[in-house]
């Protein structure tokens, strides 16, 4: 088991994907016009550290999700979702845009080829930088509230001591709030997972609450 208390947490690319999907969900028009998103009225605000950049490129050659038009026939365009840490725009279809008094972003049917710009450190370097904490390799459960940003999920992975893997852990919980988790990102890895429509490297978060022994 892992020690209980606040600790740095490193999400591997597979588990970091969930964090980015929560961002997409919270910035999607359907949740926004229903007022069920913690990102409501936060367009243009800094929600990540300045080094975080997340771009959508629907015209990427050879990618499965590339398309010149979205599901409503609106022309797609390359544009940042997060620009230097700021929420550059929402993810809107024509319908949700009208409900919000905004313009479509060409995202009917979802995002296309979204990339979290990687950092320069490999996963082992991030583990050494973390020093002591938790590497999350699997999450389970549905404990994410996009209205409040509250996040609590079961997890398993590895406990780190002195920058090295000490032992595997399971049957633990990790908890925080997505606002704090996003703003508390310490570093991004160089290990981008490129098999999916949403591509992300490892994400090191400065502090979350771990419930273990």
C-alpha positions as protocol buffer text, in pm:
chain_id: "A"
residue {
  index: 1
  type: UNK
  ca { x: 0 y: 0 z: 0 }
}
residue {
  index: 2
  type: UNK
  ca { x: 102 y: 363 z: -39 }
}
residue {
  index: 3
  type: UNK
  ca { x: 140 y: 605 z: 253 }
}
residue {
  index: 4
  type: UNK
  ca { x: -167 y: 823 z: 306 }
}
residue {
  index: 5
  type: UNK
  ca { x: -130 y: 1197 z: 259 }
}
residue {
  index: 6
  type: UNK
  ca { x: -37 y: 1467 z: 9 }
}
residue {
  index: 7
  type: UNK
  ca { x: 224 y: 1365 z: -246 }
}
residue {
  index: 8
  type: UNK
  ca { x: 341 y: 1432 z: -604 }
}
residue {
  index: 9
  type: UNK
  ca { x: 174 y: 1209 z: -861 }
}
residue {
  index: 10
  type: UNK
  ca { x: 306 y: 1112 z: -1204 }
}
residue {
  index: 11
  type: UNK
  ca { x: 44 y: 1001 z: -1457 }
}
residue {
  index: 12
  type: UNK
  ca { x: 181 y: 782 z: -1736 }
}
residue {
  index: 13
  type: UNK
  ca { x: 57 y: 864 z: -2091 }
}
residue {
  index: 14
  type: UNK
  ca { x: -224 y: 606 z: -2069 }
}
residue {
  index: 15
  type: UNK
  ca { x: -361 y: 755 z: -1747 }
}
residue {
  index: 16
  type: UNK
  ca { x: -280 y: 1116 z: -1838 }
}
residue {
  index: 17
  type: UNK
  ca { x: -515 y: 1071 z: -2133 }
}
residue {
  index: 18
  type: UNK
  ca { x: -806 y: 1070 z: -1887 }
}
residue {
  index: 19
  type: UNK
  ca { x: -704 y: 1409 z: -1750 }
}
residue {
  index: 20
  type: UNK
  ca { x: -703 y: 1562 z: -2098 }
}
residue {
  index: 21
  type: UNK
  ca { x: -1041 y: 1407 z: -2173 }
}
residue {
  index: 22
  type: UNK
  ca { x: -1179 y: 1569 z: -1857 }
}
residue {
  index: 23
  type: UNK
  ca { x: -1047 y: 1902 z: -1989 }
}
residue {
  index: 24
  type: UNK
  ca { x: -1222 y: 1842 z: -2322 }
}
residue {
  index: 25
  type: UNK
  ca { x: -1546 y: 1750 z: -2147 }
}
residue {
  index: 26
  type: UNK
  ca { x: -1537 y: 2058 z: -1926 }
}
residue {
  index: 27
  type: UNK
  ca { x: -1470 y: 2286 z: -2224 }
}
residue {
  index: 28
  type: UNK
  ca { x: -1737 y: 2127 z: -2446 }
}
residue {
  index: 29
  type: UNK
  ca { x: -2040 y: 2333 z: -2539 }
}
residue {
  index: 30
  type: UNK
  ca { x: -2298 y: 2086 z: -2412 }
}
residue {
  index: 31
  type: UNK
  ca { x: -2167 y: 2102 z: -2057 }
}
residue {
  index: 32
  type: UNK
  ca { x: -2116 y: 2477 z: -2078 }
}
residue {
  index: 33
  type: UNK
  ca { x: -2466 y: 2579 z: -2186 }
}
residue {
  index: 34
  type: UNK
  ca { x: -2611 y: 2343 z: -1925 }
}
residue {
  index: 35
  type: UNK
  ca { x: -2388 y: 2524 z: -1673 }
}
residue {
  index: 36
  type: UNK
  ca { x: -2240 y: 2191 z: -1566 }
}
residue {
  index: 37
  type: UNK
  ca { x: -1870 y: 2271 z: -1610 }
}
residue {
  index: 38
  type: UNK
  ca { x: -1611 y: 2418 z: -1378 }
}
residue {
  index: 39
  type: UNK
  ca { x: -1467 y: 2601 z: -1683 }
}
residue {
  index: 40
  type: UNK
  ca { x: -1781 y: 2808 z: -1739 }
}
residue {
  index: 41
  type: UNK
  ca { x: -1689 y: 3175 z: -1810 }
}
residue {
  index: 42
  type: UNK
  ca { x: -1317 y: 3098 z: -1793 }
}
residue {
  index: 43
  type: UNK
  ca { x: -1226 y: 3138 z: -2160 }
}
residue {
  index: 44
  type: UNK
  ca { x: -905 y: 3338 z: -2185 }
}
residue {
  index: 45
  type: UNK
  ca { x: -800 y: 3264 z: -1828 }
}
residue {
  index: 46
  type: UNK
  ca { x: -484 y: 3083 z: -1717 }
}
residue {
  index: 47
  type: UNK
  ca { x: -580 y: 2736 z: -1597 }
}
residue {
  index: 48
  type: UNK
  ca { x: -241 y: 2565 z: -1655 }
}
residue {
  index: 49
  type: UNK
  ca { x: 118 y: 2676 z: -1604 }
}
residue {
  index: 50
  type: UNK
  ca { x: 248 y: 2889 z: -1890 }
}
residue {
  index: 51
  type: UNK
  ca { x: 456 y: 2606 z: -2041 }
}
residue {
  index: 52
  type: UNK
  ca { x: 146 y: 2393 z: -2117 }
}
residue {
  index: 53
  type: UNK
  ca { x: 35 y: 2406 z: -2481 }
}
residue {
  index: 54
  type: UNK
  ca { x: -245 y: 2191 z: -2626 }
}
residue {
  index: 55
  type: UNK
  ca { x: -314 y: 2219 z: -2999 }
}
residue {
  index: 56
  type: UNK
  ca { x: -574 y: 2071 z: -3232 }
}
residue {
  index: 57
  type: UNK
  ca { x: -471 y: 1996 z: -3590 }
}
residue {
  index: 58
  type: UNK
  ca { x: -762 y: 1847 z: -3788 }
}
residue {
  index: 59
  type: UNK
  ca { x: -559 y: 1863 z: -4112 }
}
residue {
  index: 60
  type: UNK
  ca { x: -272 y: 1642 z: -3997 }
}
residue {
  index: 61
  type: UNK
  ca { x: -170 y: 1427 z: -4295 }
}
residue {
  index: 62
  type: UNK
  ca { x: -240 y: 1056 z: -4251 }
}
residue {
  index: 63
  type: UNK
  ca { x: -411 y: 1082 z: -3910 }
}
residue {
  index: 64
  type: UNK
  ca { x: -730 y: 881 z: -3858 }
}
residue {
  index: 65
  type: UNK
  ca { x: -934 y: 1176 z: -3736 }
}
residue {
  index: 66
  type: UNK
  ca { x: -818 y: 1435 z: -3987 }
}
residue {
  index: 67
  type: UNK
  ca { x: -1104 y: 1608 z: -4168 }
}
residue {
  index: 68
  type: UNK
  ca { x: -1166 y: 1932 z: -4354 }
}
residue {
  index: 69
  type: UNK
  ca { x: -1519 y: 1954 z: -4210 }
}
residue {
  index: 70
  type: UNK
  ca { x: -1685 y: 1859 z: -3884 }
}
residue {
  index: 71
  type: UNK
  ca { x: -2002 y: 1648 z: -3850 }
}
residue {
  index: 72
  type: UNK
  ca { x: -2218 y: 1952 z: -3936 }
}
residue {
  index: 73
  type: UNK
  ca { x: -2021 y: 2052 z: -4245 }
}
residue {
  index: 74
  type: UNK
  ca { x: -1843 y: 2343 z: -4073 }
}
residue {
  index: 75
  type: UNK
  ca { x: -1485 y: 2388 z: -4195 }
}
residue {
  index: 76
  type: UNK
  ca { x: -1229 y: 2272 z: -3941 }
}
residue {
  index: 77
  type: UNK
  ca { x: -913 y: 2466 z: -3861 }
}
residue {
  index: 78
  type: UNK
  ca { x: -595 y: 2418 z: -3664 }
}
residue {
  index: 79
  type: UNK
  ca { x: -614 y: 2610 z: -3338 }
}
residue {
  index: 80
  type: UNK
  ca { x: -487 y: 2587 z: -2981 }
}
residue {
  index: 81
  type: UNK
  ca { x: -718 y: 2474 z: -2704 }
}
residue {
  index: 82
  type: UNK
  ca { x: -467 y: 2576 z: -2437 }
}
residue {
  index: 83
  type: UNK
  ca { x: -226 y: 2853 z: -2539 }
}
residue {
  index: 84
  type: UNK
  ca { x: 61 y: 2926 z: -2298 }
}
residue {
  index: 85
  type: UNK
  ca { x: -151 y: 2789 z: -2015 }
}
residue {
  index: 86
  type: UNK
  ca { x: -465 y: 2987 z: -2101 }
}
residue {
  index: 87
  type: UNK
  ca { x: -797 y: 2841 z: -2214 }
}
residue {
  index: 88
  type: UNK
  ca { x: -790 y: 2979 z: -2568 }
}
residue {
  index: 89
  type: UNK
  ca { x: -1140 y: 2866 z: -2668 }
}
residue {
  index: 90
  type: UNK
  ca { x: -1419 y: 2623 z: -2603 }
}
residue {
  index: 91
  type: UNK
  ca { x: -1507 y: 2308 z: -2804 }
}
residue {
  index: 92
  type: UNK
  ca { x: -1829 y: 2402 z: -2983 }
}
residue {
  index: 93
  type: UNK
  ca { x: -2070 y: 2271 z: -3241 }
}
residue {
  index: 94
  type: UNK
  ca { x: -2307 y: 2507 z: -3421 }
}
residue {
  index: 95
  type: UNK
  ca { x: -2589 y: 2422 z: -3181 }
}
residue {
  index: 96
  type: UNK
  ca { x: -2390 y: 2470 z: -2860 }
}
residue {
  index: 97
  type: UNK
  ca { x: -2232 y: 2786 z: -3000 }
}
residue {
  index: 98
  type: UNK
  ca { x: -2577 y: 2938 z: -3064 }
}
residue {
  index: 99
  type: UNK
  ca { x: -2687 y: 2846 z: -2712 }
}
residue {
  index: 100
  type: UNK
  ca { x: -2383 y: 3029 z: -2574 }
}
residue {
  index: 101
  type: UNK
  ca { x: -2399 y: 3325 z: -2812 }
}
residue {
  index: 102
  type: UNK
  ca { x: -2065 y: 3226 z: -2966 }
}
residue {
  index: 103
  type: UNK
  ca { x: -1941 y: 3088 z: -3300 }
}
residue {
  index: 104
  type: UNK
  ca { x: -1883 y: 2723 z: -3387 }
}
residue {
  index: 105
  type: UNK
  ca { x: -1524 y: 2605 z: -3351 }
}
residue {
  index: 106
  type: UNK
  ca { x: -1580 y: 2325 z: -3603 }
}
residue {
  index: 107
  type: UNK
  ca { x: -1595 y: 2060 z: -3334 }
}
residue {
  index: 108
  type: UNK
  ca { x: -1928 y: 1888 z: -3398 }
}
residue {
  index: 109
  type: UNK
  ca { x: -1836 y: 1524 z: -3343 }
}
residue {
  index: 110
  type: UNK
  ca { x: -1550 y: 1606 z: -3107 }
}
residue {
  index: 111
  type: UNK
  ca { x: -1188 y: 1713 z: -3129 }
}
residue {
  index: 112
  type: UNK
  ca { x: -953 y: 1599 z: -3403 }
}
residue {
  index: 113
  type: UNK
  ca { x: -583 y: 1525 z: -3349 }
}
residue {
  index: 114
  type: UNK
  ca { x: -536 y: 1700 z: -3016 }
}
residue {
  index: 115
  type: UNK
  ca { x: -174 y: 1710 z: -2897 }
}
residue {
  index: 116
  type: UNK
  ca { x: -37 y: 1803 z: -2557 }
}
residue {
  index: 117
  type: UNK
  ca { x: 302 y: 1948 z: -2648 }
}
residue {
  index: 118
  type: UNK
  ca { x: 564 y: 1727 z: -2477 }
}
residue {
  index: 119
  type: UNK
  ca { x: 849 y: 1834 z: -2255 }
}
residue {
  index: 120
  type: UNK
  ca { x: 1212 y: 1726 z: -2281 }
}
residue {
  index: 121
  type: UNK
  ca { x: 1241 y: 1480 z: -1990 }
}
residue {
  index: 122
  type: UNK
  ca { x: 1183 y: 1108 z: -2026 }
}
residue {
  index: 123
  type: UNK
  ca { x: 976 y: 920 z: -1771 }
}
residue {
  index: 124
  type: UNK
  ca { x: 1277 y: 813 z: -1566 }
}
residue {
  index: 125
  type: UNK
  ca { x: 1393 y: 1172 z: -1540 }
}
residue {
  index: 126
  type: UNK
  ca { x: 1048 y: 1275 z: -1417 }
}
residue {
  index: 127
  type: UNK
  ca { x: 1061 y: 1001 z: -1154 }
}
residue {
  index: 128
  type: UNK
  ca { x: 1399 y: 1126 z: -1036 }
}
residue {
  index: 129
  type: UNK
  ca { x: 1266 y: 1482 z: -1027 }
}
residue {
  index: 130
  type: UNK
  ca { x: 965 y: 1368 z: -822 }
}
residue {
  index: 131
  type: UNK
  ca { x: 1195 y: 1205 z: -567 }
}
residue {
  index: 132
  type: UNK
  ca { x: 919 y: 1058 z: -350 }
}
residue {
  index: 133
  type: UNK
  ca { x: 563 y: 1000 z: -465 }
}
residue {
  index: 134
  type: UNK
  ca { x: 334 y: 789 z: -677 }
}
residue {
  index: 135
  type: UNK
  ca { x: 342 y: 675 z: -1041 }
}
residue {
  index: 136
  type: UNK
  ca { x: -12 y: 598 z: -1156 }
}
residue {
  index: 137
  type: UNK
  ca { x: -36 y: 330 z: -1425 }
}
residue {
  index: 138
  type: UNK
  ca { x: -408 y: 250 z: -1393 }
}
residue {
  index: 139
  type: UNK
  ca { x: -716 y: 435 z: -1269 }
}
residue {
  index: 140
  type: UNK
  ca { x: -1062 y: 296 z: -1204 }
}
residue {
  index: 141
  type: UNK
  ca { x: -1404 y: 420 z: -1101 }
}
residue {
  index: 142
  type: UNK
  ca { x: -1602 y: 724 z: -1215 }
}
residue {
  index: 143
  type: UNK
  ca { x: -1535 y: 972 z: -935 }
}
residue {
  index: 144
  type: UNK
  ca { x: -1500 y: 1286 z: -1146 }
}
residue {
  index: 145
  type: UNK
  ca { x: -1744 y: 1577 z: -1114 }
}
residue {
  index: 146
  type: UNK
  ca { x: -1711 y: 1823 z: -1404 }
}
residue {
  index: 147
  type: UNK
  ca { x: -1941 y: 2073 z: -1231 }
}
residue {
  index: 148
  type: UNK
  ca { x: -1711 y: 2123 z: -933 }
}
residue {
  index: 149
  type: UNK
  ca { x: -1388 y: 1974 z: -1070 }
}
residue {
  index: 150
  type: UNK
  ca { x: -1368 y: 1727 z: -782 }
}
residue {
  index: 151
  type: UNK
  ca { x: -1160 y: 1421 z: -871 }
}
residue {
  index: 152
  type: UNK
  ca { x: -1138 y: 1094 z: -676 }
}
residue {
  index: 153
  type: UNK
  ca { x: -1053 y: 760 z: -833 }
}
residue {
  index: 154
  type: UNK
  ca { x: -910 y: 424 z: -745 }
}
residue {
  index: 155
  type: UNK
  ca { x: -557 y: 370 z: -869 }
}
residue {
  index: 156
  type: UNK
  ca { x: -261 y: 136 z: -889 }
}
residue {
  index: 157
  type: UNK
  ca { x: 99 y: 188 z: -989 }
}
residue {
  index: 158
  type: UNK
  ca { x: 436 y: 223 z: -814 }
}
residue {
  index: 159
  type: UNK
  ca { x: 558 y: 402 z: -504 }
}
residue {
  index: 160
  type: UNK
  ca { x: 878 y: 604 z: -552 }
}
residue {
  index: 161
  type: UNK
  ca { x: 1149 y: 662 z: -293 }
}
residue {
  index: 162
  type: UNK
  ca { x: 1472 y: 853 z: -358 }
}
residue {
  index: 163
  type: UNK
  ca { x: 1387 y: 883 z: -727 }
}
residue {
  index: 164
  type: UNK
  ca { x: 1354 y: 507 z: -776 }
}
residue {
  index: 165
  type: UNK
  ca { x: 1071 y: 252 z: -785 }
}
residue {
  index: 166
  type: UNK
  ca { x: 1036 y: 112 z: -432 }
}
residue {
  index: 167
  type: UNK
  ca { x: 734 y: -119 z: -462 }
}
residue {
  index: 168
  type: UNK
  ca { x: 411 y: -170 z: -660 }
}
residue {
  index: 169
  type: UNK
  ca { x: 88 y: -38 z: -508 }
}
residue {
  index: 170
  type: UNK
  ca { x: -279 y: -119 z: -554 }
}
residue {
  index: 171
  type: UNK
  ca { x: -615 y: -60 z: -384 }
}
residue {
  index: 172
  type: UNK
  ca { x: -545 y: 307 z: -322 }
}
residue {
  index: 173
  type: UNK
  ca { x: -732 y: 627 z: -405 }
}
residue {
  index: 174
  type: UNK
  ca { x: -605 y: 953 z: -548 }
}
residue {
  index: 175
  type: UNK
  ca { x: -803 y: 1272 z: -493 }
}
residue {
  index: 176
  type: UNK
  ca { x: -789 y: 1640 z: -575 }
}
residue {
  index: 177
  type: UNK
  ca { x: -967 y: 1905 z: -778 }
}
residue {
  index: 178
  type: UNK
  ca { x: -908 y: 1941 z: -1150 }
}
residue {
  index: 179
  type: UNK
  ca { x: -854 y: 2317 z: -1109 }
}
residue {
  index: 180
  type: UNK
  ca { x: -567 y: 2254 z: -867 }
}
residue {
  index: 181
  type: UNK
  ca { x: -438 y: 1955 z: -1062 }
}
residue {
  index: 182
  type: UNK
  ca { x: -417 y: 2149 z: -1388 }
}
residue {
  index: 183
  type: UNK
  ca { x: -255 y: 2454 z: -1229 }
}
residue {
  index: 184
  type: UNK
  ca { x: -24 y: 2229 z: -1027 }
}
residue {
  index: 185
  type: UNK
  ca { x: 140 y: 2052 z: -1322 }
}
residue {
  index: 186
  type: UNK
  ca { x: 513 y: 2053 z: -1253 }
}
residue {
  index: 187
  type: UNK
  ca { x: 642 y: 1895 z: -1574 }
}
residue {
  index: 188
  type: UNK
  ca { x: 545 y: 1715 z: -1894 }
}
residue {
  index: 189
  type: UNK
  ca { x: 738 y: 1417 z: -2027 }
}
residue {
  index: 190
  type: UNK
  ca { x: 877 y: 1349 z: -2373 }
}
residue {
  index: 191
  type: UNK
  ca { x: 701 y: 1011 z: -2399 }
}
residue {
  index: 192
  type: UNK
  ca { x: 395 y: 1100 z: -2609 }
}
residue {
  index: 193
  type: UNK
  ca { x: 146 y: 821 z: -2675 }
}
residue {
  index: 194
  type: UNK
  ca { x: 72 y: 864 z: -3047 }
}
residue {
  index: 195
  type: UNK
  ca { x: -177 y: 583 z: -3114 }
}
residue {
  index: 196
  type: UNK
  ca { x: -485 y: 788 z: -3026 }
}
residue {
  index: 197
  type: UNK
  ca { x: -675 y: 1093 z: -3144 }
}
residue {
  index: 198
  type: UNK
  ca { x: -578 y: 1269 z: -2819 }
}
residue {
  index: 199
  type: UNK
  ca { x: -202 y: 1244 z: -2766 }
}
residue {
  index: 200
  type: UNK
  ca { x: -37 y: 1322 z: -2437 }
}
residue {
  index: 201
  type: UNK
  ca { x: 293 y: 1257 z: -2258 }
}
residue {
  index: 202
  type: UNK
  ca { x: 338 y: 1171 z: -1892 }
}
residue {
  index: 203
  type: UNK
  ca { x: 211 y: 1446 z: -1661 }
}
residue {
  index: 204
  type: UNK
  ca { x: 371 y: 1519 z: -1324 }
}
residue {
  index: 205
  type: UNK
  ca { x: 137 y: 1693 z: -1078 }
}
residue {
  index: 206
  type: UNK
  ca { x: 293 y: 1863 z: -781 }
}
residue {
  index: 207
  type: UNK
  ca { x: 41 y: 1751 z: -519 }
}
residue {
  index: 208
  type: UNK
  ca { x: -259 y: 1522 z: -478 }
}
residue {
  index: 209
  type: UNK
  ca { x: -404 y: 1336 z: -179 }
}
residue {
  index: 210
  type: UNK
  ca { x: -331 y: 964 z: -174 }
}
residue {
  index: 211
  type: UNK
  ca { x: -537 y: 729 z: 41 }
}
residue {
  index: 212
  type: UNK
  ca { x: -342 y: 413 z: 107 }
}
residue {
  index: 213
  type: UNK
  ca { x: -257 y: 238 z: 433 }
}
